[in-house]
Amino acid sequence: MSLYLKYRPQDFKSVVGQDHIVATLKNAIRHHSLTHAYLFSGPRGTGKTSLARILAKSLNCTDLQEGSEPCNRCENCEGILTGRMVDLIEIDAASNRGIDEIRELRDKIMFAPNQGSAKIYIIDEVHMLTKEAFNALLKTLEEPPSHAYFILATTEFHKIPETIISRCQQFSFKRISKEAIVKRLEYIADQEKVQAEPDALELIAKISSGGLRDAIGLFEQMTIDGAVIYQEVVAYLGITGHMMIEAFFEALLNKEAAKAIEMINQINGQGQDLNQFCRELITYLREQMLLGLNDKEEVGNIIRYIDIFSAAKSQINQALIPQLPLEIAVMKACGYENKTEEAVAEKEEGGEKRSSVHEGRAAGTAGTISDPLPEKPEKKEPANPDDLTIETVKENWQRVAENIETPFIRMSFMDSDPIKLEKGILHLSFKSSTLMEKVAKPTNQGEILKAFEKVLSSKVTLRLELKKVDLKPVKEEDKKEEIPSVIEMAKEVFGQ
């Protein structure tokens, strides 16, 4: 049995993250004020069907606990647990969506329950019913028999007709918080004797986007030899490094389309998930948008990028060439979608001029290669801890990182840059909010401070902040060479 089914909630107190709905239903059961039609809507994996089954058990349980909780021991509860309860009818509207199925339901609903005191119909993905099927269901919802209860579940509330909604008591299931998912995964890990790294569980919770079912499924999939390891989760999910995301973003800002497309092909060539790359990029863009709320121009730029890459993400799975939608998105982000054929032709006429520019640049590069490398400056140790300066910290930055023993703490620390040092307080600027959260943990921060003291013989206090990226693109007059045409850019990336 999969872990999701094994740890599926069987009573109200086991439901995670939907306290507002649980409290309302328990109160209705205690006071015998249940309505005959409910509509459960919300994201997948948030407990809609599980809560519908618990409600069905409470309606038929012969030994209710605390006035509302099913006992899970009586014949009716066990019948629902094992799928043998004939008075609980579960219908998948995705495969039974026609008017004939609903007419059959309507004809049978008038018969009294066989085992329990109530007959419950759970219709999952109800939005898949046809218009005619909804019309057939409507009459039954208006005048249901006293022994019949309907629980409709959907992930797409907007597709449900208003006439159906108005005859149901509607509950909106919210996405489960990351903290609640981590707590549940810790409980499962403890029960299954799995050694799970806290950072691995946090990453699983974050990737699941509020869906506990998906989180438990990924947890089970990543359990190898009785352990869940952070680095293995990262490798499996194909998560792109934050340095790559920032470099890609800077390439867009500078309208370096060839560089950005080369990075996309590099990510795809390494077998990483382009959908995951897009998700990480959009998350990063959102962070930068929220940081730039005081600047309308910056927010406008970032919203345009989010729109472009959100559209590209929805096209990746259908594209013949998976990376093509992202490559087109790069073109749009760099302004190529507005260039007419005449503009391209004008650029092609100036190809001779650009060729000389590229030759000059190549010559300059060759000259640079022949120059001897400058000697690496010697690292300086502070003579006195009280004399520690930001310059000394920067010079010894790599040495501090090398003295951090735990790999993932070292990786998180290297995402930061030292900004200033005032009265023993060292200000660090992070590119990634996720990595900043890891460094902010007291135990991780303690290991970093230990490395500082070992290398610099001085104690400091850390103050963390998220880096605010300059979203203003490079001005045309500041560019040293003209932006190449689409054709030239393609040649530069893919070869002649």
C-alpha positions as CSV (number, residue, x, y, z in Angstrom):
1,M,0.0,0.0,0.0
2,S,1.3,3.4,-0.9
3,L,2.1,5.9,1.9
4,Y,-0.6,8.3,0.7
5,L,-3.3,5.6,1.2
6,K,-1.8,4.3,4.4
7,Y,-1.8,7.7,6.0
8,R,-5.0,9.0,4.5
9,P,-7.0,10.8,7.3
10,Q,-9.8,8.6,8.7
11,D,-11.3,11.1,11.1
12,F,-11.7,14.8,11.4
13,K,-8.8,15.3,13.8
14,S,-6.4,13.8,11.3
15,V,-7.3,16.3,8.5
16,V,-4.3,18.6,7.8
17,G,-4.7,22.3,7.0
18,Q,-8.5,22.6,6.6
19,D,-9.4,23.6,10.2
20,H,-12.1,26.1,9.1
21,I,-14.0,23.4,7.2
22,V,-13.6,20.7,9.8
23,A,-14.9,22.9,12.6
24,T,-18.0,23.8,10.5
25,L,-18.8,20.2,9.6
26,K,-18.3,18.9,13.1
27,N,-20.6,21.5,14.5
28,A,-23.3,20.7,11.9
29,I,-23.1,17.0,12.8
30,R,-23.4,17.7,16.6
31,H,-26.5,19.8,16.1
32,H,-28.0,17.6,13.3
33,S,-28.1,20.6,10.9
34,L,-26.4,19.1,7.9
35,T,-27.5,20.1,4.5
36,H,-28.2,17.6,1.7
37,A,-25.7,19.0,-0.8
38,Y,-22.1,20.1,-0.4
39,L,-19.6,21.5,-2.9
40,F,-15.9,21.0,-2.0
41,S,-13.6,23.0,-4.3
42,G,-9.9,23.6,-4.2
43,P,-6.5,22.5,-5.5
44,R,-5.7,18.9,-5.9
45,G,-4.3,16.9,-3.0
46,T,-5.8,19.2,-0.3
47,G,-8.2,16.7,1.2
48,K,-11.6,17.1,-0.6
49,T,-12.3,13.4,-1.2
50,S,-10.8,12.3,2.1
51,L,-13.0,14.8,4.0
52,A,-16.1,13.6,2.0
53,R,-15.4,10.0,3.1
54,I,-15.1,11.1,6.7
55,L,-18.4,13.0,6.5
56,A,-20.0,9.8,5.0
57,K,-18.7,7.8,7.9
58,S,-20.0,10.3,10.5
59,L,-23.5,10.2,8.9
60,N,-23.6,6.3,9.2
61,C,-21.5,5.6,12.3
62,T,-23.4,3.9,15.1
63,D,-21.0,4.9,17.8
64,L,-20.0,8.6,17.2
65,Q,-17.1,9.8,19.3
66,E,-17.3,13.3,20.9
67,G,-20.6,13.8,19.1
68,S,-19.0,14.1,15.6
69,E,-16.0,11.8,15.1
70,P,-16.5,8.4,13.4
71,C,-15.4,5.5,15.5
72,N,-13.8,3.6,12.6
73,R,-14.7,0.3,14.4
74,C,-18.5,-0.2,13.8
75,E,-19.7,-2.2,10.8
76,N,-20.6,0.8,8.8
77,C,-17.3,2.6,9.3
78,E,-15.4,-0.6,8.5
79,G,-17.5,-1.0,5.4
80,I,-16.5,2.5,4.1
81,L,-12.8,1.9,5.0
82,T,-12.8,-1.4,3.0
83,G,-15.0,-0.1,0.1
84,R,-17.8,-2.6,0.9
85,M,-20.4,0.0,2.0
86,V,-23.2,-0.1,-0.6
87,D,-24.7,3.1,0.6
88,L,-21.6,5.1,-0.3
89,I,-21.6,5.6,-4.0
90,E,-18.4,7.3,-5.4
91,I,-18.7,8.5,-9.0
92,D,-15.8,9.7,-11.2
93,A,-17.4,12.4,-13.3
94,A,-14.5,12.4,-15.7
95,S,-15.5,8.9,-17.0
96,N,-19.2,9.0,-16.1
97,R,-20.2,12.4,-17.4
98,G,-23.2,11.8,-19.5
99,I,-26.9,12.3,-18.9
100,D,-27.6,8.5,-18.8
101,E,-25.4,8.0,-15.7
102,I,-27.1,10.9,-13.9
103,R,-30.5,9.6,-14.8
104,E,-29.6,6.2,-13.4
105,L,-28.4,7.9,-10.2
106,R,-31.7,9.8,-10.0
107,D,-33.8,6.7,-10.4
108,K,-31.9,4.7,-7.7
109,I,-31.7,7.5,-5.1
110,M,-35.3,7.1,-4.1
111,F,-34.6,3.6,-2.6
112,A,-33.8,3.6,1.1
113,P,-30.3,2.8,2.4
114,N,-29.4,-0.9,2.7
115,Q,-27.0,-0.8,5.7
116,G,-26.7,2.6,7.2
117,S,-29.1,5.5,8.0
118,A,-28.0,7.6,5.0
119,K,-27.1,7.1,1.3
120,I,-24.1,9.3,0.3
121,Y,-23.1,10.2,-3.3
122,I,-19.6,11.5,-3.8
123,I,-19.1,12.9,-7.3
124,D,-15.5,13.7,-7.9
125,E,-14.3,16.2,-10.6
126,V,-18.0,17.2,-11.0
127,H,-17.0,20.0,-13.4
128,M,-16.5,17.3,-16.1
129,L,-20.3,16.6,-16.3
130,T,-22.0,17.7,-19.5
131,K,-24.5,20.5,-19.6
132,E,-27.4,18.0,-20.0
133,A,-26.0,15.9,-17.0
134,F,-25.9,19.0,-14.8
135,N,-29.6,19.8,-15.8
136,A,-30.6,16.2,-14.8
137,L,-28.7,16.5,-11.5
138,L,-30.3,19.9,-10.7
139,K,-33.8,18.5,-10.0
140,T,-32.5,15.9,-7.5
141,L,-30.5,18.6,-5.7
142,E,-33.6,20.8,-5.4
143,E,-35.7,18.1,-3.8
144,P,-33.5,15.3,-2.4
145,P,-34.9,12.4,-0.3
146,S,-34.3,12.8,3.4
147,H,-31.9,9.9,3.5
148,A,-29.7,11.2,0.6
149,Y,-26.7,13.4,0.7
150,F,-24.5,14.7,-2.2
151,I,-20.9,15.8,-1.9
152,L,-19.6,17.3,-5.1
153,A,-15.8,17.8,-5.4
154,T,-14.0,19.8,-8.0
155,T,-10.6,21.4,-8.8
156,E,-12.2,23.9,-11.2
157,F,-14.9,25.8,-9.4
158,H,-15.4,28.3,-12.2
159,K,-16.8,25.5,-14.4
160,I,-19.7,24.7,-12.1
161,P,-23.1,26.2,-13.2
162,E,-24.5,28.9,-10.9
163,T,-27.7,26.8,-10.6
164,I,-25.8,24.0,-9.1
165,I,-23.7,26.2,-6.8
166,S,-26.8,27.9,-5.4
167,R,-28.2,24.6,-4.2
168,C,-25.1,23.5,-2.4
169,Q,-23.2,24.6,0.7
170,Q,-19.9,25.5,-0.7
171,F,-16.5,25.0,1.0
172,S,-13.2,26.3,-0.4
173,F,-10.2,24.1,0.4
174,K,-7.0,26.2,0.7
175,R,-3.5,25.1,-0.1
176,I,-1.8,23.5,2.9
177,S,1.0,25.5,4.4
178,K,4.6,24.4,4.0
179,E,4.9,24.1,7.8
180,A,1.9,21.8,8.1
181,I,3.2,19.6,5.2
182,V,6.7,19.4,6.8
183,K,5.1,18.4,10.2
184,R,3.0,15.7,8.5
185,L,6.0,14.3,6.6
186,E,8.1,14.3,9.8
187,Y,5.3,12.2,11.4
188,I,5.3,9.7,8.5
189,A,9.1,9.5,8.5
190,D,9.0,8.7,12.3
191,Q,6.3,6.0,11.8
192,E,8.2,4.5,8.8
193,K,11.6,4.7,10.6
194,V,13.0,6.9,7.7
195,Q,15.9,9.2,8.4
196,A,14.8,12.4,6.6
197,E,17.0,15.5,6.4
198,P,14.9,18.6,7.5
199,D,16.0,20.5,4.4
200,A,14.9,17.7,2.2
201,L,11.4,17.7,3.7
202,E,11.2,21.5,3.4
203,L,12.2,21.3,-0.3
204,I,9.5,18.6,-0.9
205,A,6.9,20.7,0.9
206,K,7.8,23.7,-1.3
207,I,7.8,21.8,-4.6
208,S,4.3,20.3,-3.8
209,S,2.7,23.7,-3.9
210,G,0.3,23.1,-1.0
211,G,-0.8,19.6,-2.1
212,L,-0.2,17.1,0.7
213,R,-0.9,14.1,-1.5
214,D,1.8,15.1,-3.9
215,A,4.2,15.8,-1.0
216,I,3.7,12.3,0.4
217,G,4.1,10.7,-3.0
218,L,7.4,12.5,-3.6
219,F,8.5,11.7,-0.1
220,E,7.9,8.0,-0.8
221,Q,9.6,8.2,-4.1
222,M,12.7,9.8,-2.6
223,T,13.0,7.3,0.3
224,I,16.1,5.3,-0.6
225,D,17.6,2.8,1.8
226,G,15.5,4.2,4.7
227,A,16.7,7.8,4.2
228,V,15.6,11.0,2.3
229,I,18.7,13.1,1.4
230,Y,18.5,16.8,0.4
231,Q,21.1,16.5,-2.4
232,E,19.3,13.5,-4.0
233,V,16.0,15.4,-3.9
234,V,17.7,18.3,-5.7
235,A,19.2,16.0,-8.3
236,Y,15.9,14.2,-8.9
237,L,13.9,17.3,-9.3
238,G,16.4,18.8,-11.7
239,I,16.4,22.1,-9.7
240,T,18.5,24.8,-11.4
241,G,21.1,26.6,-9.4
242,H,20.1,30.1,-8.2
243,M,23.3,31.5,-9.8
244,M,22.2,30.2,-13.1
245,I,18.7,31.8,-12.6
246,E,20.3,35.2,-11.8
247,A,22.8,35.0,-14.7
248,F,19.9,34.2,-17.0
249,F,17.9,37.1,-15.7
250,E,20.8,39.5,-16.1
251,A,21.2,38.3,-19.7
252,L,17.6,39.3,-20.4
253,L,18.0,42.7,-18.8
254,N,21.1,43.3,-21.0
255,K,19.2,42.0,-24.0
256,E,21.9,39.3,-24.5
257,A,19.5,36.9,-26.3
258,A,22.3,34.6,-27.6
259,K,23.7,34.1,-24.1
260,A,20.2,33.4,-22.6
261,I,19.4,30.8,-25.3
262,E,22.7,29.1,-24.9
263,M,21.9,28.7,-21.2
264,I,18.5,27.2,-22.0
265,N,20.1,24.7,-24.3
266,Q,22.8,23.9,-21.7
267,I,20.0,23.2,-19.1
268,N,18.1,21.0,-21.5
269,G,21.3,19.2,-22.6
270,Q,22.0,18.3,-18.9
271,G,18.7,16.6,-18.7
272,Q,17.2,19.1,-16.3
273,D,13.4,19.8,-16.3
274,L,12.6,22.9,-18.3
275,N,9.2,23.2,-16.5
276,Q,11.1,23.3,-13.2
277,F,13.5,25.9,-14.6
278,C,10.5,28.0,-15.6
279,R,8.9,27.7,-12.2
280,E,12.1,28.7,-10.5
281,L,12.6,31.7,-12.8
282,I,9.0,32.9,-12.3
283,T,9.4,32.5,-8.5
284,Y,12.6,34.6,-8.7
285,L,10.9,37.2,-10.9
286,R,8.1,37.5,-8.3
287,E,10.6,38.1,-5.5
288,Q,12.2,40.9,-7.5
289,M,8.8,42.4,-8.4
290,L,7.9,42.6,-4.7
291,L,11.2,44.2,-3.8
292,G,10.7,46.9,-6.5
293,L,7.2,48.0,-5.6
294,N,8.3,51.6,-5.2
295,D,9.5,51.9,-8.8
296,K,6.8,51.7,-11.4
297,E,9.2,51.3,-14.3
298,E,10.9,48.3,-12.6
299,V,7.6,46.7,-11.8
300,G,6.4,47.1,-15.4
301,N,9.5,45.4,-16.7
302,I,9.2,42.5,-14.4
303,I,5.5,42.0,-15.0
304,R,6.3,41.8,-18.8
305,Y,8.9,39.1,-18.1
306,I,6.5,37.1,-15.9
307,D,3.8,37.2,-18.6
308,I,6.1,36.1,-21.3
309,F,7.6,33.1,-19.4
310,S,4.3,32.1,-17.9
311,A,2.9,31.7,-21.4
312,A,6.0,29.8,-22.5
313,K,5.7,27.4,-19.5
314,S,2.2,26.4,-20.6
315,Q,3.6,25.5,-24.1
316,I,6.6,23.4,-23.2
317,N,4.8,20.0,-22.9
318,Q,3.1,20.4,-26.3
319,A,6.1,21.7,-28.2
320,L,7.8,19.5,-30.8
321,I,11.1,20.9,-29.5
322,P,10.8,21.4,-25.7
323,Q,13.1,24.3,-25.5
324,L,11.6,26.2,-28.4
325,P,8.9,28.1,-26.3
326,L,11.6,29.3,-23.9
327,E,13.8,30.4,-26.8
328,I,10.9,32.4,-28.3
329,A,10.2,33.8,-24.9
330,V,13.8,35.0,-24.7
331,M,13.4,36.7,-28.1
332,K,10.3,38.5,-26.9
333,A,11.9,39.5,-23.6
334,C,14.8,41.0,-25.5
335,G,12.4,43.0,-27.8
336,Y,12.7,41.0,-31.0
337,E,8.9,40.4,-31.4
338,N,8.5,44.1,-32.5
339,K,11.1,44.0,-35.2
340,T,9.7,44.1,-38.8
341,E,11.2,42.5,-41.8
342,E,12.5,45.9,-42.9
343,A,14.3,46.4,-39.7
344,V,15.9,42.9,-40.0
345,A,16.9,43.7,-43.6
346,E,18.5,47.0,-42.5
347,K,20.6,45.1,-39.9
348,E,21.6,42.6,-42.6
349,E,22.9,45.4,-44.8
350,G,25.1,46.6,-41.9
351,G,26.6,43.1,-41.6
352,E,29.9,44.2,-42.9
353,K,30.2,46.8,-40.2
354,R,29.3,44.3,-37.5
355,S,31.7,41.7,-38.9
356,S,34.6,44.2,-38.4
357,V,33.4,44.8,-34.9
358,H,33.4,41.1,-34.1
359,E,36.9,40.7,-35.7
360,G,38.2,43.5,-33.6
361,R,36.7,41.9,-30.5
362,A,38.2,38.5,-31.5
363,A,41.6,40.1,-32.0
364,G,41.4,41.8,-28.6
365,T,40.5,38.5,-27.0
366,A,43.5,36.8,-28.6
367,G,45.8,39.5,-27.3
368,T,44.4,39.1,-23.8
369,I,45.0,35.4,-23.8
370,S,48.7,35.9,-24.6
371,D,49.1,38.3,-21.7
372,P,50.6,36.8,-18.5
373,L,48.1,36.2,-15.7
374,P,48.4,38.7,-12.8
375,E,49.7,37.3,-9.6
376,K,47.0,36.3,-7.1
377,P,47.1,38.8,-4.2
378,E,48.0,37.3,-0.9
379,K,45.1,37.0,1.7
380,K,45.4,39.3,4.6
381,E,44.7,38.3,8.2
382,P,43.4,41.0,10.5
383,A,46.2,42.0,12.9
384,N,43.7,42.8,15.6
385,P,40.1,41.6,15.9
386,D,38.9,45.2,16.6
387,D,40.5,46.3,13.3
388,L,38.4,44.0,11.1
389,T,37.2,45.8,8.0
390,I,34.8,45.0,5.2
391,E,37.8,44.9,2.8
392,T,39.5,42.2,4.9
393,V,36.2,40.2,5.0
394,K,36.0,40.3,1.2
395,E,39.6,39.3,0.8
396,N,39.1,36.2,3.0
397,W,35.6,35.4,1.8
398,Q,36.6,32.2,0.0
399,R,38.7,31.0,2.9
400,V,35.7,31.4,5.3
401,A,33.5,29.4,2.9
402,E,36.1,26.6,2.7
403,N,36.1,26.3,6.6
404,I,32.3,25.7,6.7
405,E,32.1,21.9,7.2
406,T,28.5,21.1,6.1
407,P,28.2,21.2,2.2
408,F,24.6,22.5,2.0
409,I,25.4,25.3,4.6
410,R,28.5,26.2,2.5
411,M,26.5,26.3,-0.7
412,S,23.8,28.5,0.9
413,F,26.5,30.8,2.4
414,M,28.2,31.3,-1.0
415,D,24.9,32.7,-2.4
416,S,25.6,35.8,-0.3
417,D,27.8,38.9,-0.7
418,P,29.3,41.0,2.1
419,I,27.8,44.5,1.9
420,K,29.1,46.4,4.9
421,L,30.5,45.9,8.4
422,E,29.4,48.3,11.2
423,K,30.2,47.8,14.9
424,G,30.7,44.1,14.5
425,I,27.6,43.5,12.5
426,L,28.3,42.1,9.0
427,H,25.5,42.7,6.5
428,L,25.0,39.9,3.9
429,S,23.0,40.2,0.7
430,F,21.4,37.1,-0.7
431,K,20.2,36.4,-4.3
432,S,17.8,33.6,-3.1
433,S,15.3,33.8,-0.4
434,T,15.4,30.0,0.0
435,L,19.1,29.9,0.7
436,M,18.8,33.0,3.0
437,E,16.3,31.1,5.1
438,K,18.8,28.2,5.5
439,V,21.6,30.5,6.7
440,A,19.1,32.3,9.0
441,K,18.6,29.1,11.1
442,P,20.5,29.4,14.4
443,T,22.4,26.0,14.0
444,N,23.5,26.8,10.5
445,Q,24.5,30.4,11.4
446,G,26.5,29.1,14.3
447,E,28.7,27.0,12.0
448,I,29.3,30.0,9.7
449,L,30.3,32.2,12.6
450,K,32.7,29.5,13.8
451,A,34.4,29.6,10.4
452,F,34.6,33.4,10.6
453,E,36.3,33.2,14.0
454,K,38.7,30.5,12.8
455,V,39.8,32.5,9.7
456,L,39.6,36.1,10.9
457,S,40.2,35.6,14.6
458,S,37.3,37.9,15.2
459,K,33.6,37.5,16.2
460,V,30.9,39.1,14.1
461,T,27.1,39.2,14.1
462,L,25.3,38.5,10.8
463,R,22.4,40.5,9.4
464,L,20.7,39.0,6.4
465,E,18.8,40.7,3.6
466,L,17.5,39.8,0.1
467,K,19.4,41.4,-2.8
468,K,17.4,43.8,-4.9
469,V,18.3,43.4,-8.6
470,D,18.5,46.5,-10.8
471,L,15.8,45.8,-13.3
472,K,16.6,48.8,-15.5
473,P,17.9,47.5,-18.8
474,V,21.2,48.7,-20.3
475,K,20.7,51.9,-22.3
476,E,21.2,51.7,-26.0
477,E,23.9,54.4,-26.1
478,D,25.9,52.5,-23.4
479,K,26.2,49.4,-25.5
480,K,29.6,49.1,-27.3
481,E,28.1,47.3,-30.3
482,E,24.8,47.1,-32.1
483,I,22.4,44.2,-31.1
484,P,22.7,41.5,-33.7
485,S,19.8,40.5,-35.9
486,V,17.7,37.4,-35.2
487,I,19.5,35.6,-38.0
488,E,23.0,36.4,-36.7
489,M,22.0,35.6,-33.2
490,A,20.8,32.2,-34.3
491,K,24.0,31.6,-36.2
492,E,26.0,32.5,-33.1
493,V,24.1,30.0,-30.9
494,F,23.6,27.1,-33.3
495,G,26.5,27.5,-35.7
496,Q,26.5,28.0,-39.4
